[in-house]
Amino acid sequence: MAKAIKKDAVAENLVNKKFREHGPKKVLLTDITYVFYNSGNKAYLLVIKDACTKQVLAYVPSESLEVDFVLETIKELMHNHE
């Protein structure tokens, strides 16, 4: 299991829930969803979404939460949306 990175500082809220004002591909949202299948097996789905257009820009399923899973999704994003 991956461990959360703990930080003491709180980042400044630059977006302030005004996603569309910044334009496409300026503010990206991420989510890791747990997916259960075949009587208790667990997989993960990482999705990167454009906050302005609400388009899913990249997604990768995985059976583990290793950092490579996240890096693979970022590589897919960069490859598909240069």
Secondary structure, DSSP 4 states (H G I P E B T S, - for coil): ---PPP-SS----SSTT-TGGG-TTTSEEEEEEEEEETTTEEEEEEEEEETTT--EEEEEEESS--HHHHHHHHHHHHHH--
